[in-house]
Amino acid sequence: MQEYAFMVHRIPVGILGGSGYAGRELGRILASHPKFEVAFATAKERRGEPFAVGDRELTLLAPDDAPLKSVELVFSALPHGASELWVDRVSSNGVRAVDLSSDLRPGHTSRDVPYGLTELFRADLVDAEIIANPGCYPTAILLALLPLLEGDHIESGALVTIDAASGVSGAGNAPRPELLFAEVAENFRAYGVGNEHRHLAEMRETVGRFNRDVDLLFTPHLLPVARGILATITVPLRRMPTDLLAVWQQRYAGEPFVEVREQLPALRDVIRRNVVRITARPVAHVRRPTVIVFSAIDNLVKGAAGQAIQNANVAFGIPETTGLLG
Ligand SMILES: NC(=O)c1ccc[n+]([C@@H]2O[C@H](COP(=O)([O-])OP(=O)(O)OC[C@H]3O[C@@H](n4cnc5c(N)ncnc54)[C@H](OP(=O)(O)O)[C@@H]3O)[C@@H](O)[C@H]2O)c1
């Protein structure tokens, strides 16, 4: 009987920002997580509305009414600027937090908060009280670049050129005229041009840890689909490796959520899955050795809720893939 009670005990968790795209995705994935159980979810304008966790239906609470002390972990899917205060409130109640906003990511704070790019910083996440979950674009881009950085493959002084396109859910579900169906559908455009996008800060900080002489030039685009990111990254190399793809295959051998493939990745390969899919191709007809790396993720899963749960699994000493396969 005692053993049965132990087996069915699940760790109670809360979701701040449950009515948003990332919060709803947390609800969807956590519904079948065998170790975490959603105890509450919050909303601001949409407080009082239903919140689905699989077959269960909770009612979205105002953040001030959230029973923070009743849970062991809170996922904050609040907008940047609003999240840090709540994460600190959670933490001051002795509860752990995974922050999906940019507030506590490298380049945005002077605080030393573990950065949840799991495949790079896994050891820092074990028992972490607070984790800063990476942005969606940085997840796709940094995981694509990581083996080149670690192996010192990139030409000194290189400009790494990143063109990436995201589905519309990347912008959240607060109403904005430029995100209306008639503006987005059958259309394609760049935004945040001029290398000023907010996600550059965490990418530059992370690349900077490798002491490589590299610049990043990042241009995001708005793709007329609900979800998914495809990044196309042009990288000048010191020399072309004999077996190019082996650079990624060796680095990510044994990584459950990184799929290195010969084929070019497409959004359909990654949608609703907690994976990044990567390939690399040498470039012909240019004077210097150059590679194009392609990386695809679901912005709401590996780029947000899925990676947040992956990080929470690591923090709680639960097998990393729990609730995230299939
Ligand atoms: N969307 C993505 O692909 C993605 C990927 C990675 C990280 N993120 C990050 O995850 C966070 C959530 O993103 P999202 O796309 O889910 O945003 P969203 O759809 O706009 O949802 C925001 C959520 O926060 C609530 N909220 C807004 N302002 C609040 C405030 N001042 N106090 C308390 N609650 C407030 C909203 O409640 P109401 O609905 O009631 O207004 C909603 O539940 C953001 O920090 C975002 O940068 C998003």
Ligand as a Chemical Component Dictionary entry (heavy atoms), coordinates in Angstrom:
data_LIG
# 
_chem_comp.id                   LIG 
_chem_comp.type                 NON-POLYMER 
_chem_comp.pdbx_formal_charge   0 
_chem_comp.three_letter_code    LIG 
# 
loop_
_chem_comp_atom.comp_id 
_chem_comp_atom.atom_id 
_chem_comp_atom.alt_atom_id 
_chem_comp_atom.type_symbol 
_chem_comp_atom.charge 
_chem_comp_atom.model_Cartn_x 
_chem_comp_atom.model_Cartn_y 
_chem_comp_atom.model_Cartn_z 
_chem_comp_atom.pdbx_ordinal 
LIG N1  N1  N 0  5.458  31.884 -28.059 1  
LIG C1  C1  C 0  6.654  31.302 -28.177 2  
LIG O1  O1  O 0  6.945  30.655 -29.181 3  
LIG C2  C2  C 0  7.655  31.428 -27.064 4  
LIG C3  C3  C 0  8.830  30.683 -27.156 5  
LIG C4  C4  C 0  9.793  30.801 -26.141 6  
LIG C5  C5  C 0  9.563  31.647 -25.082 7  
LIG N2  N2  N 1  8.418  32.386 -25.024 8  
LIG C6  C6  C 0  8.236  33.278 -23.892 9  
LIG O2  O2  O 0  7.230  32.728 -23.033 10 
LIG C7  C7  C 0  6.482  33.789 -22.451 11 
LIG C8  C8  C 0  5.023  33.594 -22.836 12 
LIG O3  O3  O 0  4.926  33.655 -24.257 13 
LIG P1  P1  P 0  3.537  33.457 -25.002 14 
LIG O4  O4  O 0  3.850  33.435 -26.442 15 
LIG O5  O5  O -1 2.814  32.310 -24.399 16 
LIG O6  O6  O 0  2.793  34.828 -24.623 17 
LIG P2  P2  P 0  1.244  35.134 -24.633 18 
LIG O7  O7  O 0  0.558  34.187 -25.540 19 
LIG O8  O8  O 0  1.117  36.589 -24.885 20 
LIG O9  O9  O 0  0.771  34.823 -23.110 21 
LIG C9  C9  C 0  1.137  35.649 -22.026 22 
LIG C10 C10 C 0  0.502  35.125 -20.756 23 
LIG O10 O10 O 0  0.833  35.973 -19.656 24 
LIG C11 C11 C 0  -0.351 36.572 -19.104 25 
LIG N3  N3  N 0  -0.001 37.950 -18.773 26 
LIG C12 C12 C 0  0.254  38.972 -19.621 27 
LIG N4  N4  N 0  0.661  40.070 -18.930 28 
LIG C13 C13 C 0  0.640  39.727 -17.625 29 
LIG C14 C14 C 0  0.954  40.419 -16.427 30 
LIG N5  N5  N 0  1.376  41.700 -16.447 31 
LIG N6  N6  N 0  0.844  39.772 -15.247 32 
LIG C15 C15 C 0  0.413  38.489 -15.208 33 
LIG N7  N7  N 0  0.097  37.763 -16.312 34 
LIG C16 C16 C 0  0.226  38.384 -17.505 35 
LIG C17 C17 C 0  -1.395 36.451 -20.181 36 
LIG O11 O11 O 0  -2.694 36.454 -19.594 37 
LIG P3  P3  P 0  -3.988 36.916 -20.459 38 
LIG O12 O12 O 0  -4.113 35.931 -21.597 39 
LIG O13 O13 O 0  -5.119 36.810 -19.510 40 
LIG O14 O14 O 0  -3.699 38.318 -20.945 41 
LIG C18 C18 C 0  -1.025 35.101 -20.798 42 
LIG O15 O15 O 0  -1.458 34.057 -19.951 43 
LIG C19 C19 C 0  7.063  35.105 -23.002 44 
LIG O16 O16 O 0  7.968  35.645 -22.078 45 
LIG C20 C20 C 0  7.763  34.655 -24.274 46 
LIG O17 O17 O 0  8.830  35.497 -24.634 47 
LIG C21 C21 C 0  7.444  32.268 -25.980 48 
# 
loop_
_chem_comp_bond.comp_id 
_chem_comp_bond.atom_id_1 
_chem_comp_bond.atom_id_2 
_chem_comp_bond.value_order 
_chem_comp_bond.pdbx_ordinal 
LIG N1  C1  SING 1  
LIG C1  O1  DOUB 2  
LIG C1  C2  SING 3  
LIG C2  C3  SING 4  
LIG C2  C21 DOUB 5  
LIG C3  C4  DOUB 6  
LIG C4  C5  SING 7  
LIG C5  N2  DOUB 8  
LIG N2  C6  SING 9  
LIG N2  C21 SING 10 
LIG C6  O2  SING 11 
LIG C6  C20 SING 12 
LIG O2  C7  SING 13 
LIG C7  C8  SING 14 
LIG C7  C19 SING 15 
LIG C8  O3  SING 16 
LIG O3  P1  SING 17 
LIG P1  O4  DOUB 18 
LIG P1  O5  SING 19 
LIG P1  O6  SING 20 
LIG O6  P2  SING 21 
LIG P2  O7  DOUB 22 
LIG P2  O8  SING 23 
LIG P2  O9  SING 24 
LIG O9  C9  SING 25 
LIG C9  C10 SING 26 
LIG C10 O10 SING 27 
LIG C10 C18 SING 28 
LIG O10 C11 SING 29 
LIG C11 N3  SING 30 
LIG C11 C17 SING 31 
LIG N3  C12 SING 32 
LIG N3  C16 SING 33 
LIG C12 N4  DOUB 34 
LIG N4  C13 SING 35 
LIG C13 C14 SING 36 
LIG C13 C16 DOUB 37 
LIG C14 N5  SING 38 
LIG C14 N6  DOUB 39 
LIG N6  C15 SING 40 
LIG C15 N7  DOUB 41 
LIG N7  C16 SING 42 
LIG C17 O11 SING 43 
LIG C17 C18 SING 44 
LIG O11 P3  SING 45 
LIG P3  O12 DOUB 46 
LIG P3  O13 SING 47 
LIG P3  O14 SING 48 
LIG C18 O15 SING 49 
LIG C19 O16 SING 50 
LIG C19 C20 SING 51 
LIG C20 O17 SING 52 
# 
